[in-house]
Amino acid sequence: MKRVILPLFCALILSCNNEDTLPKPKAYLRLDYPSASYKKVKTPLPFSFEKNELSNQIKAIKSSGTSKGINITYPSLKATIYLTYKTVKDGNLDSLLRDSQNLTQKHTIKADEIVYDFFENPAEKVYGMFYEIGGDAASQSQFYVTDSINHFLSGSLYFYVKPNYDSIYPASEYLKKDIKRIMETVSWEH
């Protein structure tokens, strides 16, 4: 019996260590989105573009003055991309550009950073800017495109939840690709 108890007692003492046990970290929600599938969309406005089929609704909104708009909703992501179209006329391009840039700059209060990327597609006469807004800002992505002569289109991404950058980051990254696809496929109708 002593032969069994003595090795068991030694094993028990040697197995004890003085390291504190640490709890396992909380797991993060795994979000998998389907591969994007795009189709061409004709709008009631003088432009067309390709949209992700995950967005099940495109809704034209009432026009106010010279502005007309389209909302692209993503119910499963609780997000909407708001597109606003304005006609370039009477030298108003500078004010349209300034308004679009000022809208982005309003997010600097909550944003950790604003990264911009120039965009141009000379073949389709589409030139613009894409803004990625980091942090707990209300909008995570904004953009504008224009042909500099007749058409000006701006867009913003908004979620239906309180902006918590860590929580909405995966959806924001997914929709950033959709926004860039919209910019790349915009085609003006004269």
C-alpha positions in Angstrom: 0.0 0.0 0.0 2.9 2.4 0.8 4.3 1.7 -2.6 1.1 3.0 -4.2 0.5 6.0 -1.8 4.1 7.4 -1.9 4.3 7.7 -5.7 0.8 9.0 -5.9 1.6 11.6 -3.2 4.8 12.7 -5.0 2.9 13.0 -8.3 0.3 15.2 -6.6 2.9 17.5 -5.1 4.9 17.8 -8.4 1.8 18.4 -10.4 0.9 21.5 -8.4 2.3 24.7 -9.8 2.1 28.2 -8.5 0.9 29.7 -11.8 -2.5 31.4 -11.7 -5.1 29.9 -14.0 -6.4 32.3 -16.6 -9.9 32.4 -17.9 -10.3 31.8 -21.6 -11.0 35.0 -23.6 -14.5 35.6 -24.9 -15.1 34.3 -28.4 -15.9 36.8 -31.1 -18.9 36.3 -33.4 -17.8 34.8 -36.7 -19.5 36.5 -39.6 -19.3 34.9 -43.0 -20.8 36.8 -45.9 -21.7 35.2 -49.2 -19.4 35.9 -52.2 -20.6 39.0 -53.9 -22.5 38.5 -57.1 -23.1 41.7 -59.1 -25.7 42.7 -61.7 -26.2 45.8 -63.7 -28.9 48.2 -62.5 -30.7 50.8 -64.6 -31.9 53.6 -62.4 -34.5 56.3 -63.0 -31.6 58.8 -62.8 -29.1 59.4 -65.7 -26.6 56.7 -64.6 -26.4 52.9 -64.1 -24.1 50.7 -62.1 -23.6 47.2 -60.8 -25.0 46.2 -57.4 -24.5 43.3 -55.1 -27.5 40.9 -55.2 -27.3 40.7 -51.4 -29.0 44.1 -51.4 -32.5 43.1 -52.0 -34.0 46.6 -52.5 -33.2 49.7 -54.4 -35.5 52.6 -53.6 -35.6 55.9 -55.4 -36.1 58.7 -52.9 -38.1 62.0 -53.3 -36.1 64.7 -55.0 -35.4 67.9 -53.2 -34.5 70.8 -55.5 -31.7 69.6 -57.7 -30.9 66.5 -55.6 -32.3 63.1 -56.5 -31.4 59.9 -54.7 -31.4 56.1 -54.4 -31.1 54.0 -51.3 -29.5 50.5 -51.6 -30.5 48.5 -48.5 -28.8 45.5 -47.0 -31.3 44.2 -44.4 -29.2 41.2 -43.4 -26.3 43.6 -42.6 -28.6 46.4 -41.2 -27.0 48.9 -43.6 -27.9 51.3 -46.4 -25.8 52.9 -49.1 -27.4 56.3 -49.8 -26.7 57.7 -53.3 -27.3 61.3 -54.1 -27.3 62.5 -57.7 -26.9 66.2 -58.7 -26.6 67.8 -62.1 -23.4 69.8 -62.8 -24.4 73.2 -64.2 -23.6 76.9 -64.1 -20.1 76.3 -62.6 -21.4 74.5 -59.5 -18.9 71.7 -59.6 -16.6 73.4 -57.0 -19.5 73.8 -54.5 -20.6 70.1 -55.1 -17.0 68.9 -54.4 -16.7 71.1 -51.4 -20.1 70.0 -49.9 -19.1 66.3 -50.4 -15.7 66.8 -48.8 -17.3 68.8 -45.9 -19.7 66.0 -45.2 -16.8 63.6 -44.8 -14.9 66.0 -42.6 -17.9 66.3 -40.2 -17.0 62.8 -39.1 -13.6 63.8 -37.7 -15.2 64.4 -34.3 -15.6 60.6 -33.8 -13.3 59.2 -36.5 -9.9 57.8 -35.6 -8.7 58.4 -39.1 -9.9 59.2 -42.6 -8.1 57.6 -45.5 -8.9 58.7 -49.0 -8.2 57.1 -52.3 -8.4 58.8 -55.7 -10.4 57.1 -58.4 -10.5 57.6 -62.2 -11.9 55.7 -65.1 -11.1 57.9 -68.2 -12.8 55.4 -70.6 -16.2 56.1 -68.9 -15.4 59.7 -67.8 -15.7 58.9 -64.1 -13.5 60.6 -61.6 -13.8 60.8 -57.9 -12.7 60.1 -54.4 -13.3 57.2 -51.9 -13.1 57.9 -48.2 -12.7 55.2 -45.5 -13.5 56.5 -42.1 -12.0 54.6 -39.1 -13.4 54.6 -35.6 -16.9 55.0 -34.1 -18.1 57.5 -36.8 -21.7 57.4 -38.1 -20.6 56.6 -41.6 -17.7 54.2 -42.4 -17.4 54.9 -46.1 -18.2 57.8 -48.4 -17.4 58.6 -52.0 -18.2 60.9 -54.9 -17.8 60.5 -58.6 -18.3 62.9 -61.5 -17.7 63.5 -65.1 -16.9 67.1 -64.3 -19.3 68.4 -67.0 -22.9 67.1 -66.4 -23.1 64.5 -63.6 -22.2 64.3 -59.9 -22.9 61.3 -57.7 -22.1 61.0 -54.0 -22.7 58.1 -51.6 -22.5 57.3 -47.9 -22.7 54.0 -46.0 -24.7 54.0 -42.8 -25.6 51.2 -40.4 -28.9 51.0 -38.3 -27.0 50.4 -35.1 -24.9 52.5 -32.7 -21.5 52.9 -34.4 -19.1 50.5 -32.6 -16.1 50.1 -35.0 -15.1 46.7 -33.7 -18.6 45.3 -34.1 -19.4 46.7 -37.6 -15.9 46.3 -39.0 -16.6 43.0 -40.9 -19.8 44.3 -42.5 -18.1 47.6 -43.3 -15.2 45.9 -45.1 -17.7 43.8 -47.1 -19.7 46.8 -48.1 -16.6 48.8 -48.9 -16.0 46.4 -51.8 -19.6 47.0 -53.0 -19.1 50.8 -52.9 -15.9 50.5 -54.9 -17.7 48.3 -57.4 -20.4 51.0 -57.7 -17.7 53.6 -58.4 -15.9 51.3 -61.0 -19.1 50.5 -62.9 -20.9 53.8 -63.0 -21.9 54.6 -66.5 -23.4 58.1 -67.3 -26.4 58.4 -69.6 -26.5 61.6 -71.5 
